[in-house]
């Protein structure tokens, strides 16, 4: 127990994780939403006051126009760093901020021996998952952490820990300055990553319930002083209306999020190890807070599935993280009181933990060895030519991964594989893009698509697109090939077509 209580436990663990994170950030190798965030930063850097949609050629806002993205874009403009370099810099910042606020939250919640509980919590968050944990933004297990470090979701989660740490530390505070600060930060979380404000506000409600004598009245009065004004404050955000975002055409977002309901029981089974402890634990504010918050979030998760509001599935990450805090606290209590039944329970928890690590050994090993491998970043550096060869508002028809990368460098695309809010014809755009690059499509239909959207270029990646010779010949007749390198070919379409 003396070793476990060392005041350097968390520092050593956080430093080790920090070194790992820094190596992975320096190597690059970004994927997924990273390129859309790059496009957002590029657009805000070029036109902060009145940005257009960074992905498609339309005067429509983008849901990633958040306080976080504004700060990154200002940094990019002042420093002269590219959007990619700026996001990499903020990946460093988010890593430090996340580890620091994680520790502060544990210090405010657990009060005693918080160092060891924070250390155990972090280890569990990284590794104590069921089979094949979700690799989405907002998840912080070992196999996905390095990918999500530049994302707004990571910044938002770090901010959640900071807010909860302050609320827990000053639970009796009710003055103007305290409330104003918490309200402002709550609004930043809501706009930066809307689904993350759900666990934040549920946690605030649970805190004021548990630490105010389990009084529903006091809980309602105190939590509403924070939650309601923060939501009203969100209306002042200049780039879009948060309530339009939440109440508008969100079918794209929900159809995307339904994936987080598939096989969830295989991924969250470690939480079942909590159940035996519930039969003999003594009344404890910490356990009550974590249990109530986790239960409420799980009800929201299930409710989202029943009601078809699949975006609520995103809280599964927070359910797991709160469960990890609770398991860490259980482990601490079991070790503190050396009893036979405690030793049996600790054995069960140990077996479950090592089983989860073994189940995911393939992903864990693959992630770990990436530290010793140099990433091949040519797959995205080869798009740098777009910075000088096209204009920011030029429409480029392309397909697959190439299509998602273009706006990060220069130009706009017809559609995006990721959810795009306020774009009413997004489904039609995706269908037309697929039709354009389908081998069975006639050239006359392709020409109709070019004319309908007034496309300026076609970018071919010959690694993934295999056009018929006749189609390729037709395309060349509609314009000129102005760039050809690294299997990429940019065809500038004639304006007299």
C-alpha angles and dihedrals in degrees: 000000000000090000091048091053094056109133089223097060097097093038091055092045094046092047091051091049090044093054090048091049093048092052092050092047092050091051093057113199095153123178144163118028092001092091093051090051088051090053090050092050091047092052094047091045091055097040114013096162099050113010123178125214106299094212109040132030099259138106091243125124122244125229091228091066089109136147088259093054091046091054092047091049092049089051089050092051095046097042097039090231118145119249089257093051091045093053089047089053090051089048085065090047094048092049092054093041092049095049092044097048091043087058093045091052091052091047092052095043104041100032094186125060088354090153095068093038090052090050093050091045092053093049091050092047090053100044116008099094136120125247117324101347117219114278098210135122110275093042119106107188120130099266095053107027097093092051096053099044095100093046127107089234090066093049090047093051091049088051090051091056090049093049093047091047090055093045092049093047094049099032093150095047114116104156127128097255094049094048093044092054095047092045092051093048091045089056091050090055092047094053097037096052113357097195091055092061088066096069089039094057094039088053091050090052091049092048094052091046098049098038095045098061093276089288113162091198095053090043092054095046096047098041094044089056087065106030101046097047091045091055091048090049089057088067088071093064104119102209100060143341111263092211091053087054093051098040101035130083099318098153090112092055094046095047088052093048096051087085088076090067095054113102092346092150090061090054103043100041092113087075089068088073087073094064100078091055092058092068096064109020120121122234107286128170092214094053092042092052094048093043095048093046093047092047094049092048091049089052089052089049092052092041090055090057094047094047095040092243091132094172087080086071088082090078090072088088091056092045089057094045093051088047089054091053089051094048090048090053090048090051090050092051092046092052092045092058108047103209132146094246090048091055090051091050091048089051091053091049091048092050091048092049095049090044090056091049091049092046089056096034092119094056093039092051093045090051093047096050090053086079089069096043126082110232118235102230095173089098089076102023089066088071092063091097088075090071091072105022102056137037123246093250098044114121114231121192111214140140143233120347091350090062093054093049099051100079091052089065106026141313134038132269134217096244145346131234089220123073114285115194125216091016101121096185097046093119091052091048092053092047092050092049091052090046092051093057096038114113092223094058118106120235091241090060090048090052090051090055091048091051095043094057096029093234118199101194144013116215114201124197102197090197091069106018120068108182123187114257090244092053092047090050091049091050092051089052089059094055147337132285102237100171133030122168140119091017090302121120124184116202116195109212119227116249090217094063 
